[in-house]
Amino acid sequence: MSIPVSAVDQFVEEEGEQVRHMIGIRCFCHGADGQPDPNCKEHEVGGWLFLEERTITGLVTDITQRRELMETGVFEPGDCMFSPLSEDTVSEGDKIIFTWSLPHGQGDPLVRSSQDYDTLYYEAVKSILCYDENKVFYKQDRDFRFEGKKIVWQWTGKSQDGKTPRMFTRYVVKYHAYIEWLVFVPPVTRVSAGEDIGSKVMLRKKHLMERR
């Protein structure tokens, strides 16, 4: 029995989540050896450019709920499957950013710079813990605050009892963030009675892809 495209899309619209989608392409700085120019300022780590951001809707499923996929050995705990509307194209190398925050479990190891801020990996929402090598704890909104992908240590109106790590001090901040995901394998096209009813897109957290 065939599944009408309209029925699939209606289910996705009603039960899906809105996410931010960006098209991923290889940066034009790649050389004949296939490697990106390490001095290029245009691309992100790995030599990818992400363009044309827009909001799309899709079903998000933790891959651990799909035993048959876990048994292939290709997928890892924490990976996700995303099923967009049939009209939306999501392809290998694209980026998906969730619009709800999740814990960035590993946290970011940082070194205090000479600037008013240090750069985070993800767009931060709420601190879980901030701790430095001198065993000093820091609190959000008293000692630091988040501004996008920045942890800001100096700002006008900061409390007089607010602390700041000394320059070159190593510290780690663990936080809730808008996690970025990469499409790491070609999506699976779903067809019913000769009609494209949308794809299944496999996602992996961006920091796990780039630390391989």
C-alpha positions as CSV (number, residue, x, y, z in Angstrom):
1,M,0.0,0.0,0.0
2,S,1.5,3.3,-1.1
3,I,1.8,6.2,1.4
4,P,0.6,9.6,0.0
5,V,3.3,12.3,0.1
6,S,0.7,14.7,1.6
7,A,0.1,12.4,4.5
8,V,3.8,12.1,5.3
9,D,4.3,15.8,5.1
10,Q,1.3,16.5,7.3
11,F,2.7,14.2,10.0
12,V,6.1,15.9,9.8
13,E,4.5,19.3,10.0
14,E,2.5,18.3,13.1
15,E,5.1,16.2,15.0
16,G,8.4,17.7,13.7
17,E,10.7,20.3,15.1
18,Q,12.0,23.5,13.4
19,V,15.8,23.5,12.9
20,R,18.3,25.8,11.2
21,H,19.7,24.4,7.9
22,M,22.8,25.5,6.0
23,I,24.1,24.1,2.8
24,G,27.6,22.7,3.1
25,I,30.1,22.9,0.2
26,R,33.9,22.4,-0.1
27,C,35.8,25.7,0.1
28,F,37.3,27.0,-3.1
29,C,40.7,27.0,-1.4
30,H,41.2,23.2,-1.8
31,G,44.4,22.4,-3.7
32,A,45.2,19.7,-6.2
33,D,46.0,17.4,-3.3
34,G,42.4,17.7,-2.1
35,Q,43.4,19.6,1.1
36,P,42.1,23.0,2.1
37,D,44.5,25.9,2.5
38,P,45.2,26.1,6.3
39,N,45.6,29.9,6.0
40,C,42.1,30.4,4.5
41,K,39.8,32.5,6.7
42,E,36.6,31.7,4.8
43,H,35.9,28.1,5.8
44,E,35.3,26.3,9.1
45,V,37.5,23.5,10.3
46,G,37.6,20.7,7.7
47,G,37.5,23.0,4.7
48,W,33.7,23.5,4.6
49,L,31.7,26.6,3.8
50,F,28.1,26.7,5.1
51,L,25.7,29.0,3.2
52,E,22.0,29.9,2.7
53,E,20.7,29.5,6.2
54,R,17.0,28.9,6.5
55,T,14.5,27.3,8.9
56,I,13.1,23.9,8.0
57,T,10.9,21.3,9.8
58,G,11.6,17.6,10.3
59,L,11.3,14.7,12.7
60,V,14.3,14.2,15.0
61,T,15.0,10.6,16.3
62,D,17.9,9.4,18.5
63,I,19.7,6.7,16.5
64,T,19.9,4.5,19.5
65,Q,16.2,3.8,19.1
66,R,17.0,2.1,15.8
67,R,18.8,-1.1,16.6
68,E,19.1,-2.2,13.0
69,L,21.1,1.0,12.2
70,M,23.3,0.7,15.3
71,E,24.2,-2.9,14.3
72,T,25.7,-1.7,11.0
73,G,28.7,-0.3,12.8
74,V,28.5,3.0,10.9
75,F,26.6,4.9,13.6
76,E,27.5,5.8,17.1
77,P,25.4,6.5,20.3
78,G,24.4,10.1,20.2
79,D,23.9,10.3,16.4
80,C,20.5,11.5,15.2
81,M,18.2,10.8,12.3
82,F,16.4,13.8,10.7
83,S,13.4,13.4,8.3
84,P,12.5,16.7,6.6
85,L,9.5,17.6,4.5
86,S,9.6,16.1,1.0
87,E,10.1,19.5,-0.6
88,D,13.3,20.3,1.4
89,T,16.7,19.0,0.2
90,V,19.3,18.2,2.8
91,S,22.5,16.6,1.5
92,E,25.8,15.2,2.6
93,G,28.0,17.9,4.2
94,D,25.1,20.2,5.2
95,K,24.8,21.6,8.7
96,I,21.7,21.4,11.0
97,I,21.5,23.5,14.1
98,F,18.9,22.6,16.7
99,T,16.8,25.5,18.0
100,W,16.6,24.1,21.5
101,S,19.6,23.8,23.8
102,L,21.3,20.6,24.9
103,P,24.3,20.1,27.2
104,H,27.7,20.2,25.4
105,G,28.8,17.3,27.5
106,Q,32.6,17.6,27.0
107,G,32.8,21.3,27.6
108,D,35.4,23.6,26.0
109,P,39.0,23.7,27.3
110,L,40.1,27.3,27.0
111,V,43.1,29.6,27.8
112,R,42.3,33.1,29.0
113,S,43.3,35.6,26.3
114,S,44.2,39.3,26.4
115,Q,40.7,40.2,25.0
116,D,37.5,40.8,26.9
117,Y,36.3,37.4,25.8
118,D,37.3,33.9,24.7
119,T,35.7,32.0,21.8
120,L,33.5,29.0,22.4
121,Y,32.8,26.1,20.1
122,Y,29.0,26.4,20.1
123,E,26.5,29.2,20.7
124,A,26.1,29.0,24.5
125,V,22.8,29.4,26.5
126,K,23.4,28.4,30.1
127,S,26.5,27.5,32.1
128,I,26.8,24.1,33.8
129,L,30.3,24.6,35.3
130,C,33.3,26.8,34.8
131,Y,36.5,25.9,36.6
132,D,40.2,26.8,36.2
133,E,43.5,25.1,36.8
134,N,43.9,27.0,40.1
135,K,40.7,25.3,41.4
136,V,38.7,28.5,41.1
137,F,35.0,28.3,40.2
138,Y,33.2,31.0,38.2
139,K,29.5,31.9,37.9
140,Q,27.5,33.0,34.9
141,D,26.2,36.6,35.1
142,R,28.5,37.5,38.0
143,D,32.0,36.5,36.6
144,F,31.1,36.0,33.0
145,R,28.3,36.0,30.5
146,F,27.6,34.4,27.2
147,E,27.2,36.3,23.9
148,G,26.7,33.8,21.0
149,K,29.9,31.9,20.7
150,K,31.8,34.1,23.2
151,I,32.3,33.8,26.9
152,V,32.7,37.4,28.0
153,W,34.8,38.4,31.0
154,Q,34.8,42.1,30.9
155,W,31.8,44.4,30.3
156,T,30.4,47.7,31.4
157,G,28.5,47.3,34.6
158,K,30.1,44.0,35.7
159,S,29.7,43.4,39.5
160,Q,32.7,44.6,41.6
161,D,32.9,41.1,43.2
162,G,33.0,39.4,39.8
163,K,36.2,37.3,39.2
164,T,38.2,36.9,36.0
165,P,41.0,34.3,35.3
166,R,44.4,35.8,34.9
167,M,45.8,35.9,31.3
168,F,47.0,32.5,30.0
169,T,45.2,30.7,32.8
170,R,43.7,27.4,31.5
171,Y,40.0,26.7,32.3
172,V,37.1,24.6,31.2
173,V,33.5,25.7,30.7
174,K,30.7,23.2,30.4
175,Y,27.4,24.6,29.1
176,H,24.0,24.2,27.4
177,A,24.3,25.2,23.7
178,Y,22.5,25.2,20.4
179,I,24.3,22.1,19.1
180,E,25.5,21.9,15.5
181,W,25.2,18.7,13.5
182,L,26.7,17.6,10.2
183,V,25.2,15.2,7.6
184,F,28.0,12.7,7.6
185,V,26.7,10.1,5.1
186,P,24.5,10.5,2.0
187,P,20.8,10.7,3.0
188,V,18.5,7.7,2.2
189,T,15.8,8.6,-0.2
190,R,12.3,7.2,0.6
191,V,10.1,6.3,-2.3
192,S,6.5,5.1,-2.3
193,A,4.7,4.1,-5.5
194,G,7.3,6.0,-7.5
195,E,7.0,9.2,-5.5
196,D,9.7,10.8,-3.4
197,I,8.3,11.0,0.2
198,G,11.3,12.6,1.7
199,S,14.7,11.5,2.9
200,K,16.3,10.1,6.1
201,V,19.3,12.2,7.1
202,M,21.9,11.0,9.5
203,L,23.5,13.6,11.8
204,R,26.5,13.6,14.0
205,K,27.6,16.4,16.4
206,K,30.0,18.7,14.7
207,H,32.7,18.6,17.4
208,L,32.9,14.8,17.1
209,M,33.4,15.0,13.3
210,E,36.1,17.6,13.6
211,R,38.1,15.9,16.3
212,R,38.7,12.6,14.4
